[in-house]
Amino acid sequence: MKMKLVVTRITILLCGFLLFQISKSRTFQFFGGLTARVNTKQKVVALTFDDAPSPYVNKVLAILKEKQIKATLYEIGKAIEQYPEEARSIVEEGMEVGNHSYSHERMVLKSLSFINTEIQNTNRLIKSSGYQGEITFRPPNGKKLFGLPWYLLQHNIKTIMWDIEPDTYVTGNSDTIVKYTLSHVQPGSIVLLHPFCDKEFVADREALPKIIEGLLSKGYRFVTISELLKY
Ligand SMILES: [Zn+2]
């Protein structure tokens, strides 16, 4: 009897661990598939920045404008309401805009109606900032399990992850962020940075011009997510 209980507990723990690993996988989800990188031999790369807009929008847009780069910015609905001017500037500068939920809550074990409200409210806000292109989705904290992938598949919305995330491996130092990015990037890579986030991500803002310079000198061309998906 006792043995049976132990086995059941271990099985539950293992299943929980497995589902947790799947929920944060960059390359697998249960429904509809996702994109973490595009398989191509062409030297193209997509820069993606999460958690836009914020007070750092002008600073980041100035860097992109100077280098004549178009990036893809994943916006949080609540932040668009807080920084509507910044959201409009992003569209005016010709950036691609994606949906990063309304509240930035982890979309794991949430109801379909919660997911629907989060995504549709944010799509509406993105459109009201003037954006007219296709809107892809990036899960907050990269987390998804059953409901979110199912919803996205039903609504024909693409899930976009990333294959290069220097913040996970090196933090707080712009030189190591640049070095990590340049040594790991491949043709078709999707780079995730957080230049719109607060103080602890100051290194991402400092690294950005150097990452762009470094990739250009390696012969890379910058594309948006919707352009990358055509390769
Ligand atoms: Zn985020």
Residues whose N, C-alpha, C, O or C-beta is under 5 A from the ligand:
A	BS01	ZN	D50 D51 P140 N141
